[in-house]
Every structure is written in structure tokens, then in C-alpha cells.
Amino acid sequence: MARSLKKGPYVDEKLLKKIEGRRPIETGTIKTWARRSQISPEMVGFTFGVHNGRQHLEVLVLGEFSHTKKFLRHGGKMQKELDQKKKEAEITAAKSAKTAVETKK
């Protein structure tokens, strides 16, 4: 949900102190737990390790918007069929490689 316009943007002060006076090239990943903090123009170019409850996901800020969720894959019947075809292709490739090695001997 968007923050109310009357409240203004929320930027975590501790996060701003961590990047104050530093250059993005020299700084490594900056770990943070402040997920609700908005991205300010000073943060562009920095890499942040945003904690998702289990681990820190690296987020490179290239503009004033950055994805913070990690896409895994879509599920369902179609995805299962694609995965099955991929496995079958790998098996046939392995069998053909095995027969090619055996014929050379």
C-alpha cells in the first residue's frame, strides 16, 4: 500500500547514515532490515542486502524503483509438462553421449 501523501515519504535515517559520505563503487553490500524504507535519490548505485525474513537478498538500486521480491517460477500443469520434456531431453542427450564414447573404444 502507498504511504499517505500528507505523511510524506519514509526513508530510514540509519540507512541514510550508512551511505553518507560513501561512493557506490567502493562500498560493498549494505545490509538492512528496513524493508518499508523508500528509495531516495542518494541511494542510486548502491547495493543493499534487504532482509526478507530468512536471508538478505541483494538489490542493486539503478533508479528510484527496485524489485525486492525474488521470482522463482510459475507452477501448474503446463510447467510440469515443460519440466518433464526438459528431463527427457537431458536423458536422451546423456544416452547419446554414452553410446558415442562406447563406439570410440
KOLSE-843636 format. One line per 4 residues: number of its first residue (from 1); their letters; for each residue x, y, z of N, C-alpha, C, O, CB. Coordinates in steps of 0.05 Angstrom, whole numbers, plus 5000, padded with zeros to 4 digits. Last residue first. Glycine has a CB too. Layout:
NUM> a> X:Y:Z:X:Y:Z:X:Y:Z:X:Y:Z:X:Y:Z  ...
***
This chain:
105> kkte> 5713:4067:4431:5730:4047:4444:5732:4023:4427:5745:4004:4433:5722:4039:4471  5673:4095:4405:5701:4103:4401:5721:4082:4411:5743:4080:4401:5707:4130:4414  5627:4074:4425:5634:4067:4398:5663:4075:4391:5675:4063:4374:5615:4081:4378  5625:4097:4476:5628:4068:4474:5637:4060:4445:5652:4041:4442:5603:4053:4481
101> vatk> 5615:4150:4465:5640:4143:4478:5646:4113:4475:5669:4105:4471:5639:4150:4509  5565:4146:4442:5587:4157:4426:5614:4150:4438:5633:4144:4424:5584:4187:4423  5535:4128:4484:5539:4110:4461:5561:4120:4444:5576:4104:4432:5513:4107:4444  5537:4174:4516:5548:4148:4526:5553:4129:4503:5574:4116:4502:5528:4135:4547
97> aska> 5510:4210:4486:5538:4216:4492:5551:4190:4502:5575:4185:4496:5541:4238:4514  5459:4188:4485:5474:4190:4460:5504:4196:4465:5520:4186:4450:5462:4213:4443  5446:4191:4540:5448:4165:4527:5464:4167:4501:5480:4149:4495:5421:4154:4522  5445:4247:4547:5465:4231:4562:5468:4204:4549:5491:4194:4548:5456:4228:4591
93> atie> 5403:4260:4513:5430:4271:4508:5451:4255:4522:5472:4250:4511:5431:4301:4516  5361:4234:4539:5369:4225:4512:5396:4236:4504:5411:4222:4491:5348:4235:4491  5361:4264:4587:5366:4235:4588:5375:4225:4560:5394:4209:4558:5340:4220:4597  5348:4315:4569:5374:4310:4583:5381:4281:4583:5404:4273:4579:5373:4321:4611
89> aekk> 5297:4306:4549:5318:4315:4531:5345:4310:4543:5364:4303:4529:5314:4345:4525  5270:4292:4597:5272:4273:4575:5294:4280:4556:5309:4263:4546:5246:4270:4560  5273:4342:4624:5286:4318:4635:5290:4297:4613:5312:4284:4612:5270:4307:4658  5241:4373:4589:5269:4380:4593:5285:4356:4605:5308:4351:4596:5271:4404:4613
85> kqdl> 5192:4348:4594:5205:4348:4568:5235:4355:4571:5251:4343:4557:5192:4369:4549  5182:4361:4649:5184:4333:4640:5199:4331:4613:5216:4313:4610:5156:4320:4639  5178:4417:4647:5199:4404:4663:5204:4375:4654:5227:4366:4653:5193:4406:4693  5132:4421:4616:5157:4432:4606:5181:4420:4621:5201:4414:4609:5158:4463:4610
81> ekqm> 5095:4398:4650:5100:4386:4624:5126:4396:4613:5141:4380:4601:5077:4393:4605  5096:4434:4693:5104:4406:4697:5110:4392:4671:5130:4377:4669:5082:4390:4712  5076:4479:4668:5103:4480:4678:5113:4451:4682:5136:4445:4676:5106:4496:4704  5023:4463:4659:5040:4470:4636:5070:4469:4645:5086:4460:4630:5033:4498:4625
77> kggh> 5002:4456:4711:5004:4433:4693:5024:4439:4670:5040:4422:4663:4977:4426:4682  5038:4496:4760:5015:4487:4745:5022:4465:4726:5045:4456:4724:5003:4509:4731  5078:4556:4769:5072:4528:4773:5049:4520:4755:5042:4534:4736:5064:4522:4802  5132:4599:4754:5103:4594:4754:5099:4564:4757:5116:4548:4749:5090:4604:4728
73> rlfk> 5186:4615:4799:5175:4605:4774:5145:4602:4777:5134:4602:4799:5188:4578:4766  5211:4659:4830:5221:4631:4828:5212:4619:4802:5228:4614:4785:5211:4615:4852  5232:4724:4840:5214:4707:4825:5226:4679:4823:5249:4676:4815:5209:4719:4797  5237:4761:4899:5252:4743:4881:5232:4724:4867:5216:4710:4881:5273:4727:4897
69> kths> 5226:4830:4910:5217:4803:4912:5231:4786:4891:5236:4795:4869:5186:4801:4908  5242:4881:4900:5252:4869:4925:5242:4841:4929:5248:4828:4949:5243:4886:4949  5262:4923:4848:5247:4900:4856:5259:4888:4881:5283:4886:4884:5247:4879:4834  5262:4994:4854:5277:4970:4851:5260:4946:4861:5245:4949:4881:5303:4972:4867
65> fegl> 5266:5062:4836:5249:5039:4840:5266:5014:4837:5283:5013:4819:5225:5039:4820  5300:5102:4821:5285:5106:4845:5264:5085:4849:5245:5088:4865:5272:5133:4844  5353:5060:4798:5336:5084:4795:5321:5087:4822:5330:5078:4842:5316:5081:4772  5383:5019:4814:5391:5032:4789:5375:5058:4784:5383:5075:4768:5388:5014:4766
61> vlve> 5406:4984:4866:5388:5006:4861:5398:5021:4836:5419:5035:4837:5385:5026:4886  5406:4917:4874:5422:4939:4863:5402:4961:4855:5384:4956:4839:5439:4929:4839  5400:4875:4927:5384:4892:4910:5402:4915:4900:5411:4931:4917:5358:4903:4924  5404:4811:4953:5419:4834:4943:5402:4849:4923:5391:4837:4904:5446:4825:4930
57> lhqr> 5372:4790:5010:5371:4790:4981:5386:4814:4971:5380:4837:4980:5342:4788:4970  5386:4754:5067:5389:4780:5055:5390:4777:5024:5408:4763:5014:5415:4795:5066  5335:4710:5094:5362:4716:5084:5362:4744:5073:5342:4757:5070:5370:4695:5062  5287:4712:5122:5303:4688:5123:5332:4694:5115:5351:4683:5127:5292:4666:5106
53> gnhv> 5265:4761:5118:5255:4744:5139:5272:4719:5143:5272:4707:5164:5227:4736:5134  5292:4789:5080:5264:4780:5073:5252:4762:5095:5232:4750:5090:5264:4766:5047  5333:4845:5080:5326:4821:5094:5297:4814:5088:5279:4830:5092:5331:4824:5124  5373:4867:5028:5348:4871:5041:5339:4845:5054:5337:4824:5040:5326:4882:5021
49> gftf> 5430:4895:5018:5422:4868:5025:5396:4871:5041:5397:4876:5065:5444:4853:5041  5442:4939:4964:5432:4935:4991:5425:4905:4994:5416:4892:4976:5407:4952:4996  5487:4978:4929:5476:4951:4931:5468:4946:4960:5484:4948:4978:5496:4929:4921  5479:5042:4897:5487:5025:4919:5474:4998:4917:5453:4995:4905:5480:5038:4946
45> gvme> 5454:5070:4856:5481:5059:4851:5491:5041:4873:5510:5026:4869:5500:5082:4848  5417:5114:4896:5421:5103:4869:5450:5095:4865:5469:5110:4870:5413:5124:4847  5410:5141:4943:5414:5112:4944:5420:5099:4917:5428:5076:4916:5391:5098:4956  5394:5192:4935:5422:5188:4945:5429:5158:4944:5453:5152:4944:5424:5198:4973
41> psiq> 5340:5190:4921:5360:5194:4900:5389:5189:4909:5406:5183:4893:5358:5222:4889  5312:5136:4961:5317:5165:4956:5338:5167:4934:5352:5148:4928:5325:5180:4982  5263:5089:4969:5289:5094:4957:5291:5124:4951:5274:5135:4938:5293:5077:4931  5233:5078:5034:5232:5084:5006:5259:5091:4995:5277:5098:5011:5212:5107:5000
37> srra> 5228:5024:5080:5241:5049:5072:5239:5053:5042:5243:5034:5026:5271:5049:5081  5210:4975:5093:5190:4995:5087:5202:5022:5078:5187:5040:5070:5172:5000:5111  5254:4945:5107:5241:4940:5082:5221:4961:5074:5216:4965:5050:5227:4913:5083  5306:4947:5140:5286:4968:5136:5273:4964:5109:5280:4978:5089:5298:4997:5138
33> wtki> 5349:4917:5149:5324:4904:5155:5300:4924:5150:5277:4917:5155:5324:4895:5184  5409:4912:5109:5388:4928:5122:5363:4910:5128:5358:4891:5113:5380:4952:5105  5476:4916:5088:5454:4900:5099:5434:4918:5114:5442:4937:5128:5465:4878:5118  5506:4933:5031:5498:4945:5056:5474:4930:5066:5452:4931:5053:5492:4976:5053
29> tgte> 5560:4908:4995:5532:4905:5001:5526:4916:5029:5540:4910:5048:5523:4875:5000  5612:4957:4989:5601:4931:4983:5571:4931:4988:5557:4951:4985:5615:4909:4999  5636:5017:4961:5621:5004:4982:5610:4977:4972:5601:4974:4949:5597:5022:4990  5660:5038:4916:5677:5028:4937:5662:5012:4958:5674:4996:4972:5691:5051:4950
25> iprr> 5616:5054:4885:5636:5035:4874:5653:5022:4896:5659:4999:4894:5654:5050:4854  5586:5091:4914:5575:5065:4908:5595:5045:4899:5592:5021:4904:5553:5067:4888  5619:5125:4968:5614:5123:4939:5605:5095:4933:5615:5076:4945:5639:5130:4923  5597:5161:5027:5609:5138:5013:5602:5139:4983:5583:5152:4975:5599:5111:5025
21> geik> 5569:5199:5055:5597:5204:5050:5612:5180:5036:5636:5181:5034:5611:5209:5076  5521:5154:5078:5530:5182:5078:5560:5183:5075:5575:5170:5089:5522:5195:5105  5502:5104:5083:5512:5111:5057:5523:5140:5056:5534:5148:5035:5489:5109:5036  5487:5102:5137:5505:5082:5127:5517:5089:5100:5540:5082:5093:5491:5055:5125
17> kllk> 5450:5142:5142:5476:5146:5155:5496:5126:5144:5520:5132:5143:5473:5143:5185  5407:5120:5115:5420:5143:5103:5447:5148:5116:5465:5157:5102:5402:5168:5107  5394:5080:5152:5403:5073:5125:5417:5096:5111:5437:5092:5097:5379:5063:5108  5377:5110:5194:5400:5093:5198:5412:5085:5171:5436:5083:5167:5394:5068:5214
13> edvy> 5330:5133:5174:5353:5150:5179:5379:5134:5182:5400:5143:5174:5348:5167:5204  5290:5110:5121:5302:5103:5147:5328:5119:5151:5346:5119:5134:5308:5073:5148  5240:5149:5095:5267:5139:5089:5281:5134:5116:5282:5153:5133:5284:5159:5071  5178:5158:5071:5192:5148:5094:5219:5137:5085:5220:5118:5069:5176:5126:5109
9> pgkk> 5145:5217:5045:5159:5192:5042:5174:5184:5067:5182:5201:5083:5179:5194:5019  5083:5241:5076:5108:5244:5061:5123:5217:5060:5114:5198:5072:5125:5265:5074  5033:5248:5099:5056:5239:5116:5083:5243:5102:5103:5247:5115:5052:5210:5124  5000:5261:5058:5004:5281:5079:5027:5274:5098:5038:5291:5111:4978:5284:5095
5> lsra> 4999:5215:5027:5013:5238:5017:5018:5259:5039:5038:5273:5038:4998:5251:4994  5010:5152:5056:4993:5175:5054:5010:5199:5045:5032:5203:5054:4979:5181:5080  5041:5101:5018:5040:5117:5042:5024:5142:5036:5024:5152:5014:5069:5125:5050  5008:5045:4987:5022:5070:4986:5020:5086:5012:5001:5083:5027:5012:5088:4963
1> m> 5017:4976:5000:5000:5000:5000:5018:5025:5000:5039:5025:5011:4981:5000:5024
***
